[in-house]
Amino acid sequence: MTLPDTVVVVLFVGITAYAVLGGADFGAGFWDLLAGGPERGRPQRVLIEQAIGPVWETNHVWLIFVLVVLWTCFPPAFASIMSTLFIPLTLVAVGIILRGSGFALRKLVDPVRLQRLYGGSFALSSLVTPFFLGAVAGAIASGRVPVGNAAGNPVTSWLNPLGVLGGMLAVVTCAYLAAVFLTADADRRGRSDLCAAFRTRALAMGLVTGLVALVGIGVVRSDSPMLAEQLTHRGLPLIVISAAAGVGSMALLWTGRFALARIAAALAVTAVIWGWGVGQYPYLLEGTLTIDQAAAPDATLTAILVSLGIGAIVLIPSFILLYTLNLRDDLEETSALEHHAEPDSASDQVPLS
């Protein structure tokens, strides 16, 4: 494996971590949006807040990691992507800001109208942001991002069949991941009612995700024949693993093995991302820019790998400790939403979305 290839592997580790961990956070916002009215939806929103509250900011570290590695190690690819896809990427940035501020501030304000505003901001941006992230991935996979500063069409580069497919697949996948994770969280907390509710949603969203993926096969064949050819050859084992893990996660949900279902669902997402990477190899920009052509000098790549290795010694154990404590509920705080669980009057009710 060459030095640039090694850096790309590290890059895809970051992409995978953000897709699984950040994706589950985005999906939680999707279910927050559909939780229902103030009273009926309150228990689900409390569970969502308790599940993602300690880790949602940490999960965005992976996005920063991906951007820094891409910018430093593959500057021509970074410049081409950012300048051509500035519309969806700007909307992603705005969505992340609105989502984070909505999630944080809805717990700190008292007027009902502000809680409704911030809750809606959190939920709606959790739907919009993964769509545009998926559209960016679809644009890159379709070969519509040429090399050069603003060399591609700023609209049709991502607003096309594969871009829309990528956005839809990102939304339903995030929703499925979140439903599976929340099912396990509810079961661990002894909330059988919420466990049953999210289990049903996970099974339904799993079917939707599978349907979108099946439709996507035809879209990829017609919109990116080169990628389709590689996915059915070099990337096929990983695509098969993804499909098997997805079906397996639903079977585990059906039989009540929720902790294992989380692992299987995460594996399904991981395999499809690496299938895309293997299928597109050796290109960073499909059909136009290879890894070697985009790579920075070896000295830069070596410095980045050494820096990341040193950082990993500190950060990886910290991440493991954080997620372990979160799964054990040792970081759980009393949700601000719980303070409104039994309002004194109708005026005290707090609609959050």
C-alpha positions as CSV (number, residue, x, y, z in Angstrom):
1,M,0.0,0.0,0.0
2,T,1.4,3.4,-1.0
3,L,1.6,6.4,1.4
4,P,-1.3,8.2,-0.3
5,D,-3.4,5.0,-0.2
6,T,-2.7,4.7,3.6
7,V,-4.0,8.3,4.1
8,V,-7.1,7.5,2.1
9,V,-7.8,4.5,4.4
10,V,-7.5,6.8,7.4
11,L,-9.8,9.3,5.7
12,F,-12.4,6.6,5.2
13,V,-12.1,5.6,8.8
14,G,-13.2,9.2,9.7
15,I,-16.0,9.1,7.1
16,T,-17.3,5.9,8.5
17,A,-17.2,7.1,12.1
18,Y,-19.1,10.2,11.2
19,A,-21.6,8.3,9.1
20,V,-22.4,5.8,11.9
21,L,-22.1,8.0,15.0
22,G,-23.1,11.4,13.5
23,G,-25.7,9.6,11.4
24,A,-27.4,8.1,14.4
25,D,-27.6,11.6,15.9
26,F,-29.2,13.1,12.8
27,G,-31.6,10.2,12.7
28,A,-32.6,10.9,16.3
29,G,-33.7,14.4,15.2
30,F,-35.8,12.8,12.5
31,W,-37.7,10.8,15.1
32,D,-37.9,13.9,17.3
33,L,-39.7,15.6,14.4
34,L,-42.2,12.7,14.2
35,A,-42.6,12.1,17.9
36,G,-46.0,13.8,18.0
37,G,-47.6,16.5,20.2
38,P,-46.2,17.9,23.4
39,E,-47.6,15.3,25.7
40,R,-47.6,12.2,23.5
41,G,-44.2,12.9,22.2
42,R,-42.5,13.9,25.4
43,P,-41.2,10.5,26.5
44,Q,-39.6,9.9,23.1
45,R,-38.0,13.3,23.1
46,V,-36.7,12.8,26.7
47,L,-35.1,9.5,25.6
48,I,-33.6,11.2,22.5
49,E,-32.1,14.0,24.6
50,Q,-30.7,11.5,27.1
51,A,-29.2,9.3,24.4
52,I,-27.4,11.9,22.3
53,G,-26.9,14.8,24.8
54,P,-23.4,13.7,26.1
55,V,-22.0,12.8,22.6
56,W,-23.6,14.9,19.9
57,E,-20.8,17.5,19.9
58,T,-18.1,14.9,20.1
59,N,-19.4,13.1,17.0
60,H,-18.9,16.2,14.9
61,V,-15.1,15.9,15.5
62,W,-15.1,13.2,12.8
63,L,-16.4,15.7,10.2
64,I,-13.7,18.2,11.1
65,F,-11.2,15.3,11.0
66,V,-12.3,14.4,7.4
67,L,-12.2,18.0,6.2
68,V,-8.7,18.6,7.6
69,V,-7.2,15.4,6.2
70,L,-8.8,16.0,2.8
71,W,-7.6,19.7,2.7
72,T,-4.1,19.0,3.9
73,C,-3.4,15.7,2.1
74,F,-5.4,16.0,-1.2
75,P,-5.7,19.8,-1.8
76,P,-6.8,19.5,-5.5
77,A,-9.7,17.3,-4.6
78,F,-10.6,19.5,-1.6
79,A,-10.6,22.7,-3.8
80,S,-12.6,21.0,-6.5
81,I,-15.2,19.6,-4.2
82,M,-15.6,22.8,-2.1
83,S,-15.8,25.2,-5.1
84,T,-18.2,23.1,-7.2
85,L,-20.4,21.8,-4.4
86,F,-20.5,25.1,-2.4
87,I,-24.3,25.2,-2.4
88,P,-25.0,21.9,-0.6
89,L,-22.0,22.2,1.6
90,T,-23.1,25.7,2.7
91,L,-26.5,24.3,3.5
92,V,-24.8,21.5,5.5
93,A,-22.9,24.0,7.5
94,V,-26.1,26.1,8.2
95,G,-28.0,22.9,9.1
96,I,-25.3,21.8,11.6
97,I,-25.4,25.3,13.2
98,L,-29.2,25.4,13.4
99,R,-29.4,21.8,14.7
100,G,-26.8,22.3,17.4
101,S,-28.2,25.7,18.6
102,G,-31.8,24.3,18.5
103,F,-30.8,21.2,20.5
104,A,-28.9,23.2,23.1
105,L,-31.2,26.3,23.5
106,R,-34.6,24.5,23.6
107,K,-33.6,23.3,27.1
108,L,-32.7,26.8,28.3
109,V,-35.7,28.9,27.3
110,D,-39.1,29.3,29.0
111,P,-41.5,30.9,26.5
112,V,-43.4,28.2,24.7
113,R,-43.0,29.9,21.3
114,L,-39.2,29.8,21.7
115,Q,-39.2,26.2,22.7
116,R,-41.3,25.4,19.7
117,L,-38.9,27.4,17.5
118,Y,-35.7,25.8,18.8
119,G,-37.2,22.3,18.8
120,G,-38.4,22.7,15.2
121,S,-34.9,24.0,14.2
122,F,-33.3,20.9,15.8
123,A,-35.7,18.4,14.2
124,L,-35.9,20.0,10.7
125,S,-32.2,20.6,10.3
126,S,-31.6,16.9,11.4
127,L,-33.6,16.0,8.2
128,V,-32.1,18.5,5.8
129,T,-28.4,18.2,6.8
130,P,-27.9,14.5,6.0
131,F,-29.8,14.9,2.7
132,F,-27.2,17.5,1.5
133,L,-24.3,15.4,2.8
134,G,-25.7,12.5,0.8
135,A,-26.1,14.7,-2.2
136,V,-22.4,15.7,-2.0
137,A,-21.4,12.0,-1.9
138,G,-23.7,11.3,-4.9
139,A,-22.1,14.2,-6.8
140,I,-18.6,12.9,-6.2
141,A,-19.6,9.3,-7.1
142,S,-21.4,10.4,-10.3
143,G,-18.2,12.0,-11.7
144,R,-19.8,15.5,-11.8
145,V,-17.0,17.2,-9.8
146,P,-14.3,18.0,-12.3
147,V,-10.8,19.1,-11.3
148,G,-10.3,22.8,-10.9
149,N,-11.6,25.8,-9.1
150,A,-15.4,26.0,-9.6
151,A,-15.0,23.9,-12.7
152,G,-18.3,22.0,-12.3
153,N,-21.9,23.2,-12.5
154,P,-22.9,24.5,-9.0
155,V,-26.5,23.1,-9.4
156,T,-26.6,20.1,-11.7
157,S,-23.4,18.7,-10.1
158,W,-25.5,17.6,-7.1
159,L,-29.1,18.1,-8.2
160,N,-29.3,15.0,-10.4
161,P,-30.5,11.4,-10.0
162,L,-27.5,10.1,-8.1
163,G,-27.3,13.2,-5.9
164,V,-30.9,12.9,-4.9
165,L,-30.5,9.2,-4.4
166,G,-27.5,9.9,-2.1
167,G,-29.5,12.4,-0.1
168,M,-32.5,10.1,0.3
169,L,-30.4,7.1,1.2
170,A,-28.5,9.2,3.8
171,V,-31.8,10.4,5.4
172,V,-33.4,6.9,5.7
173,T,-30.1,5.3,6.8
174,C,-29.7,7.8,9.6
175,A,-33.3,7.3,10.6
176,Y,-32.8,3.5,10.7
177,L,-29.6,3.7,12.7
178,A,-31.2,6.0,15.2
179,A,-34.3,3.9,15.6
180,V,-32.1,0.8,16.2
181,F,-29.9,2.6,18.7
182,L,-32.9,4.2,20.5
183,T,-34.5,0.7,20.8
184,A,-31.5,-0.6,22.6
185,D,-31.3,2.6,24.8
186,A,-35.0,2.2,25.8
187,D,-34.5,-1.5,26.5
188,R,-31.5,-0.7,28.7
189,R,-33.4,1.8,30.7
190,G,-36.3,-0.6,31.2
191,R,-38.7,1.5,29.1
192,S,-40.6,-1.3,27.4
193,D,-43.2,1.1,25.9
194,L,-40.5,3.2,24.1
195,C,-38.6,0.0,23.2
196,A,-41.6,-1.4,21.4
197,A,-42.3,1.9,19.7
198,F,-38.8,2.4,18.3
199,R,-38.5,-1.3,17.5
200,T,-41.5,-0.9,15.2
201,R,-40.1,2.2,13.6
202,A,-36.7,0.6,13.1
203,L,-38.3,-2.4,11.3
204,A,-40.4,-0.1,9.1
205,M,-37.5,2.2,8.3
206,G,-35.3,-0.9,7.6
207,L,-37.7,-1.9,4.9
208,V,-37.8,1.6,3.5
209,T,-34.0,1.8,3.4
210,G,-33.8,-1.6,1.7
211,L,-36.4,-0.4,-0.9
212,V,-34.4,2.9,-1.6
213,A,-31.2,0.8,-1.9
214,L,-32.8,-1.5,-4.5
215,V,-34.1,1.4,-6.5
216,G,-30.7,2.9,-6.2
217,I,-29.1,0.0,-8.1
218,G,-30.9,1.1,-11.3
219,V,-30.0,4.8,-10.6
220,V,-26.3,4.0,-10.2
221,R,-26.3,1.9,-13.4
222,S,-27.8,4.7,-15.5
223,D,-26.1,7.7,-13.9
224,S,-22.6,6.4,-13.2
225,P,-21.8,3.3,-15.3
226,M,-18.2,3.3,-14.3
227,L,-19.0,3.2,-10.6
228,A,-21.7,0.6,-11.2
229,E,-19.2,-1.6,-13.0
230,Q,-16.8,-1.5,-10.1
231,L,-19.4,-2.0,-7.4
232,T,-20.5,-5.2,-9.1
233,H,-17.0,-6.5,-9.3
234,R,-14.4,-5.2,-6.9
235,G,-16.8,-3.7,-4.4
236,L,-19.4,-6.6,-4.6
237,P,-18.2,-8.5,-1.5
238,L,-18.7,-5.4,0.7
239,I,-22.1,-4.6,-0.8
240,V,-23.2,-8.2,0.0
241,I,-21.9,-7.8,3.5
242,S,-23.8,-4.6,3.9
243,A,-27.0,-6.2,2.7
244,A,-26.5,-9.3,4.9
245,A,-25.8,-7.1,7.9
246,G,-28.9,-5.0,7.2
247,V,-31.1,-8.0,7.1
248,G,-29.4,-9.5,10.1
249,S,-30.0,-6.3,12.1
250,M,-33.7,-6.5,11.4
251,A,-33.8,-10.2,12.4
252,L,-32.0,-9.3,15.6
253,L,-34.5,-6.6,16.3
254,W,-37.4,-9.0,15.6
255,T,-36.0,-11.5,18.1
256,G,-35.2,-8.8,20.8
257,R,-31.4,-8.9,20.6
258,F,-31.1,-5.1,20.5
259,A,-27.4,-4.7,21.5
260,L,-26.4,-7.0,18.7
261,A,-28.8,-5.3,16.3
262,R,-26.8,-2.0,16.9
263,I,-23.6,-3.7,15.9
264,A,-25.2,-5.2,12.8
265,A,-26.7,-1.9,11.7
266,A,-23.4,-0.1,12.1
267,L,-21.7,-2.9,10.1
268,A,-24.2,-2.4,7.3
269,V,-23.5,1.3,7.0
270,T,-19.7,0.7,7.3
271,A,-19.7,-1.9,4.6
272,V,-21.6,0.2,2.1
273,I,-19.2,3.2,2.6
274,W,-16.2,1.0,2.1
275,G,-17.8,-0.6,-0.9
276,W,-18.2,2.8,-2.4
277,G,-14.5,3.6,-1.6
278,V,-13.3,0.3,-3.1
279,G,-15.5,0.6,-6.1
280,Q,-14.2,4.1,-6.8
281,Y,-10.6,3.3,-6.2
282,P,-8.1,4.6,-7.4
283,Y,-10.1,7.8,-8.0
284,L,-10.8,10.5,-5.4
285,L,-13.0,12.3,-8.0
286,E,-14.7,9.6,-10.1
287,G,-13.1,9.3,-13.5
288,T,-11.1,12.6,-13.3
289,L,-8.6,12.7,-10.4
290,T,-6.7,9.7,-8.9
291,I,-5.4,9.4,-5.4
292,D,-1.8,9.7,-6.5
293,Q,-2.6,12.8,-8.7
294,A,-4.3,14.6,-5.8
295,A,-1.8,13.6,-3.1
296,A,0.4,16.2,-1.3
297,P,4.2,15.6,-1.1
298,D,5.2,12.6,0.9
299,A,6.7,14.8,3.6
300,T,3.2,16.3,4.2
301,L,1.5,12.9,4.2
302,T,4.1,11.5,6.6
303,A,3.7,14.4,9.0
304,I,-0.1,14.0,9.0
305,L,0.1,10.3,9.7
306,V,2.6,10.8,12.5
307,S,0.4,13.6,14.0
308,L,-2.7,11.5,13.8
309,G,-0.9,8.6,15.4
310,I,0.2,10.7,18.3
311,G,-3.3,12.2,18.6
312,A,-4.9,8.8,18.5
313,I,-3.0,7.7,21.6
314,V,-4.9,10.4,23.5
315,L,-8.2,10.7,21.7
316,I,-9.2,7.1,21.0
317,P,-9.1,6.0,24.7
318,S,-11.0,9.2,25.5
319,F,-13.7,8.4,22.9
320,I,-14.0,4.8,24.1
321,L,-14.4,6.0,27.7
322,L,-17.0,8.6,26.7
323,Y,-19.1,6.2,24.7
324,T,-18.7,3.5,27.4
325,L,-19.9,5.9,30.2
326,N,-22.8,7.0,27.9
327,L,-23.9,3.4,27.3
328,R,-23.8,2.8,31.1
329,D,-25.8,6.0,31.6
330,D,-23.1,7.4,33.9
331,L,-23.2,10.7,32.0
332,E,-27.0,11.0,32.1
333,E,-28.4,14.3,33.3
334,T,-32.0,15.0,34.2
335,S,-33.5,16.2,31.0
336,A,-34.9,19.7,30.9
337,L,-37.9,18.2,29.1
338,E,-38.7,16.1,32.2
339,H,-39.3,19.2,34.2
340,H,-42.5,19.7,32.1
341,A,-43.6,16.1,32.4
342,E,-46.6,17.1,34.6
343,P,-47.6,20.7,33.7
344,D,-49.7,22.5,36.2
345,S,-51.9,23.9,33.5
346,A,-52.4,23.9,29.8
347,S,-50.2,27.0,29.5
348,D,-47.3,25.0,30.9
349,Q,-47.3,22.5,28.1
350,V,-44.2,22.7,25.9
351,P,-44.5,21.7,22.3
352,L,-41.0,21.2,21.0
353,S,-41.7,20.7,17.3
